[in-house]
């Protein structure tokens, strides 16, 4: 099916606009198609007709601007948004857009072809130069890798664009213009006005960048990071003697950077990475957890016997993070994951502080954390890795999966030797989780009914306690068959 010809059969004057055209000009694939057409009294009926022609479902996405969305029912799948010109003309429509790179339009012709990749669902498109309208110099800005605003009131008209500037710049590796950065700093406080869902979406798309730390740091420089997360403002002046200039916030951003590093080469950093990958959350969600993991250090900071301590900051921080995520309308399951790993983020380090880690201790740790074990260990990896430079971390690479060596007493918290030991413990925990816990879950030798029959017990908590004892024996390698498990049970009378 010739998509452009089908569209023009219903809307003879149709313009490709927005991110789809911008990506096409950059010779990048895109998934969603954005179209603008002259307004007409029968616009909605034409959209419904186009949906029938394209065999697509359609619905009104935005009543105010009359944006309709069409989603193909069959392959090649596509999502197409179509709307009448805002202000009645193409010129007025482009003038109300956010950035010059998004204020370009290309008039479609019947010979145009949207080529679809059947595997990825991505489109490619080659715009005809003669068909382009570029009143604000967006193409020159693309060539110069520059992000400029269309007008001076862009951010006041829609403050979510404050975040979008960083998201687009991160996705396309553009430099935000000095004038735009100055305006962002001036209007940063307006980011509290848009619907929380829109703020969350822009932020999470920004965190998809493999260099998200770099962009978060730039956001902070121009006042936007703490406008989105006011609780982070106190971090900058907290524990400066420990972390250096920037305090806890400097450490927070370094942890986000280490999550960037981790997902940049998962197989190189983690043992059994292929088996662990399905158990990890999306990188952007783990980065969000990293951003908030020490959110409670400032309110929990206290000098105790001459030392600055943060007792209870992990549990208190879990509650603070939960409130932040609820305010931003995160899905409940994502809130649970982030608050759970923040609340437990010191536990792996506490295990690593022991000279030897028994199977029993690991079993209890894995049992307590359950499905959150691997996300927690990944966050802990980034947290500990943040205490050494990128160069030092690369030197550790060949030693990370070695057996942990005992620690010498009295080492400072940021000692590279201590960091290496802690990261080796994390590797040990991950390897053990894959080797034993996942295998244990797949090969249950006995269940609650077996316990009740073997020991003639009523249903109750005691049954679960005995099952745990059998699973511990299995974890330790002392029980390997069902017969051995039943024999062990009978010995627990």
N, C-alpha and C positions, 0 to 999 in steps of 0.2 A: 504494500500500500504506500502510495506517495503521500506522506503526511501533509506537506505544504500545499499540494494541489487540492487535497480534501478540505483543508481549512479555508483556502481561498474560494472554494466552491460555495461556501456559506458566507464568509466575510471577505469580499473582494479586496479590501484594503486592510492588511494585517501587518503589524510590526513586531518583530522579535525584539525584546527589551530585557533589561535587568541582568541578573547574574548569568543567565543562559548565554546571552550575547557576549557579555564580558569574557566568559570562559571560552566561547568559540573564537573570539579574537585572539586569545592567548593560546589557541590550539589545544585547549584542555577539554576532556570529556565532561559532560554534565548530565544530570539525571532529570531535572525538572525544566519544563519549557514555559517561559513567561511571554505572554502576548498582550498587545494593546491594540484596540480598534476604535474607529470613530464611534461616538455615541449614537444610539438610535432608539426609537420608541419600542421597537420589537426586539431589543437586544437579548432578553432572557429567552424568548422563543427561538431565536437563532442559535443560542448556546445549546438548547435542548435538541435542536435539529442536528447540530454538529456532533453532539454526543451519540445520536443514532447513527450518523454516517461513520463515526470512528468506533462504534460498538464500545462505548465508554459509559461508565456511571458518572453522573454529574450532580453537583450540589452547590448552593450559594455559600461561599466561604466568608465573605464580608459584605454585609448588607449596605453599609455606608458607601463603600467604593464600588459595589457591585462586582466584586471579584468572584468568578465561578471557577470551580476545580473540576476537571475531567480526568478520570482514572480509567485506563484501558482494562477491559475485562480479559483480553487474550494477549498473547505475545505477538510482536514485541511490546512489552508493557511500557507505559509512560504515564507521567503526571503532567497535566497541562493546566496552567492558570491563565484565564483570559478576562480582561476587564476593559471597559470603555475609557477613553482618554480622560484623565482627571483635569477638569477645567475646560473640557470640550475640544481641545486641539492637542496635537502631538507636542507642540512647543511648550504649552502650559504643563503638560504631563511630565515632560523631561525636566522642566524647571523646578518641580516640586520634589524631585528625587534627592537622595542623600549625598552621594559622592559622584564625582565626575565620571568615574569608571563605570558607574551604573546608570548614567544619564546619556546613553547612546542607544540608537534605534536602527534597525535594519528592516527595510520593507521586503516582505516575502514575495517571491515570484513563483509561478507554477513549476519552473525548472529547478527550484531549490530542493535539496535533498537532506533530510535528517537521517543520518546513518546510525543504525542501532546495533550495539554489540549484544548479541543474544545471551551471552554468558553473564555479563555484568549489568545489563540493562542501561548502560551509559549511551549517550548520543554524542555524535560529532557533527559539526556543521561548518561550512565554509562560506562566510558572509561575502557578498559581492560589494566591493568598495563603492561602486556608484550608487548602491542602495542605502548607504549609511547616512544617518543624521547624527552629528556630534557637535552640538552648539556650545559645549563647555570645555572642549579640549580633552575629553576623556581618553582618547586614543593616544595622545601625546603623553598623558600621565601614565598610561599602561606601559608605554615604551620606556619611560623614565623611572618606572617602578615607584610611583609616587601616589599617595592617597590624599586627594583634596576634596573639600566640601563644595557642593554646588552653590550654596549661599551662606550668608553669615548666621541665619536663623535656623539652620538645619537641626541643631541639637535642642533648641527650645521647642521646636514644633513636635519633635518625637525624641525624648531623651534616651530611649533604648539605643539610639544611634551612637551614643557615647561608647557603649560596649561593642557595637557592631564595627566601629572603626578599627578596633584592635583585632576583632575576629577576622575581618576581611584582610587586614594587613598581614596577619599571621598565616592565613590560608594561601595568599598570593605572594608573600614575601615582599610587601610594599613598605615604603617608608612613609609614615604619617607626616604630613606637612607641618612645619612650625606653626602656621596659623591655626590649623586644626587642633594641634596639641594645646595651644594657648586657649582656644575656645573650650576644649575639654576640661582644662583646669578650672576655668571660670564657671562652668556649668555642671561640674561633677555631681554636686548635691542633688541635681534634678533626677538622677538615676533611681531615686526612691519613688518616683511618680508612676512609671509604667506598671502594667499588670505584672505581678511576680513571675508568672509563667513565661513571659517574654524575656525578662531579665535572665531567668534560669536557662532558657534555651540558648541565648547568645553566649552566656558564660560557659556552658558545657560544650558548645561548638568551638569556642576559643581553646578549651582544654584538650581538644582533639589534636592540637598542634604538637608536633614532636619537640618543639622548643617553647612550650607554654610558659615555662618559668621566665624566659626573656620578656614575654609580653606582659605577664603579671607584674614584673618589676617595673616595666614602663608605665603600666597603669598606676602603680603606686607613686611613681615619680610625679605624675600629673593629678594625683588626688582621687583617682577613680576607685582603686582597690578598697580603700577604707571607706569610701562612700557606699560601696556595695556591702562591705563587711565592717561596720563600725567597731565591732569587738576586736578587730585586728589592730586598731590604731594604738592601743596601749602597749602592743608588743614591741614597738620600735624603741621605746625607752626602757624596756625591761631586760635585765640581765646583760647589760652592755659589757660588764667586766668579764662575763663568761664567753659571750658570742662575738664581741667586738661591736663596732659601729653598726647600728641597725638592730641590735639586740635579738630578741626572740623572733622578730619578723624576718631578720636576715636568715636565721636557721630555718624558719618555715619555708622560705622560698628555695633554700638549698635542698630541702627534702623534696619539694616538687620537682626540682631539677633532677634529682636522683631517680624519681619515678620516670621522668622523661628518658633518662639513661637506661633504666631497667627495661622498659618496653622497646627501646631502640635496638636492643640486642638481647632478648630474653634467653635465647639458647646459650649465649656466651656467659651470662651471669648466674643463671639458676640451674641446678641439677634437675634432670628429668623434666626439662621445660615443656616438652611435647605433651606429657601427661598432666602437667600442672596447668597448662593454658586454659583448658575448659573450666577449671576451678577458679580462675581469676576473674574479677569484675572487669568491666570495660576500663581501659586505661584512664579515660577522663574521670570516672568515678573514683578511682584510687587517687588521682591527683587532687580531686576535691577533698577527699579524706586527709591527704597530706596538708592541704591548705588550712584545714581546721584542726589538725591533730593536737596542737598546743594552744588552742584558743583560750584555755583557762589558766595558762601560766601566770599572766599578770594578776588576776584576782586571787590566785593561790600563792603568790610569791611571799616568802617570809624568811627573815634572818633567824636561823636557829643555831646557836653555839658558834656564831661567827661565819656560818655558811648560808648562802641563799638556797632555799629549798622550795619545792613546789608540790608538797604532799597533797595527794588527792586530785591533782589537776586532770588526770586522765578520766576519772569517773565524772567529775564536775564538767569537764569539757565535752563528754559524750552528751550530757543534757543540753549544753549550750549549742552544740552542733545540731542536735535534733530540732531545737527551736529554729535555728537558722534555716534548716532544710524545710521545715513545715511552713515557714513564712514564704519560702520560694516555691512552694507547692510541688516538692519532689514526690515521686511515688513512694508509698509506705515501705516497700521492700528495700529501696535504695537508702531510705532513712535508717532502717534497721541495720543494714550492713555498715554504713559509715559510723553510726553511733556505737555499734558493737566493737568495731576494730579500734576506734579512738579510745573507748573505755578500757580496752585491754592492751593498749599499745606498749605498755611497759613490761608485760608478762614475759615475752621472749627474752628480753634483756635480763630479767630476774633469773630466768633459767640459766642463761649464759654465765651469770656471775658465779655459779657453782663450778668447782674444779671438774666434777664428773656429773653427767646427767644420766640417771638410771632409766631403764625401760619403763618402770612404774611412773616416774615423773613425766615422761613423754606421753604415756598412755593417758594420764589424767589431764594433761594439757590439751591433747587432741580431743578427748571426750568433752571437756568443758567448752572448747571453741567450736566443735562440730563443723558445719559447713563454712564457718568464717575463718577456719584455720589458715588456709592458703592466702586469702586477702590480708589477714593480720600479719603473716610472716613477710609478705611482699612490702607492706607499709613499714614494718620494722627494718627490713633490708635497706630501704631508702633512708629511714631515720638514722641508722647507724652509719651508712655510707656517706651521709652529709658531713660527718666529722673529719673527713679527709678530703684532700684536693682531688680533682679529676685525674691528675698525673699519678698521685699515690694510689688511687683506686685501680688504675690500669696496672700498676705494679703488683697489686694484690691478686690480680685476675687468676694467675696460675696456682695460687695458694688457697683460693676461696673454698675449694671442695676438699681440702686436706682435713685430716682429723684435728679437732681443736686441741691446741696445746694449753697446758695449765697456765694461769695468769700469775705474774709476780705481784705481790701485795703493794699497795701504795701508788699504783699508776694513776695519772690524772684522767679525768673523764674523756678527754679528747686525745688520748695517747693512740697513735697508729697501731701499736702492738695490741692494745685493748680492742680497738675497732676490728682488726683482723680476726681476733679470737671470737668476738661476738658474731661476726659475719660467717665464720666457719661453723659456729653453732647453728645459725639459721640454715645453712646448707645441710647440716646433719638432720635438723628437724624436717626439712622438706624431703630429703631422701628417705627418711624413716616413714614419713607420712605416706609417700607413694608405695614404699616397699611393704609396709605392715598395715597401716590403717585402711587404705583402700582395699587391700587384699582381704583384710578382716571383714570389711563391710560386704564383700562379695562372697565370702565363704563362712556363713554363720553355721556353726556346728550344732548348736542347740538353741531352743527358744524357750519362752516362758512356760509353755505347756510341758516341755520336757522337765523343767525345774519342778513344777507342781506335781507331776507324776512320780519323778524319781524320789522326791523328799516328802511327798504327801503333805504339801503345804497349801494353805488357802491363797487366793489371789491377794496381792498387796505389795507394799514397797520392798519387802524382803526378797521377793522373786527377782526384782530388778537388781538388787544388790548382789545376789548370787550370780546372775547373768554377767554382771560387770566383772566379778572375780574370775569367771571362766574366760571371758574375753581378754582379761589381763594375762592369764596363763597362756592363751593362744598368742597374744602379742609378744610375750617373752619367748615363745617357741617351745614352751613346756608341754603344750597340748596341740596335737596336729590332726587328730581324727575325732569323729563323733564318739567312738567307743571310749577314747581317752577323756573326752569332755564329760561324758556321763559318769565315768569312774571318778573323775575329780569332783563332780557334783555330789556324789554319794558320800564322799569323804568330808563334805562341808556340813554334815548334820549338826 
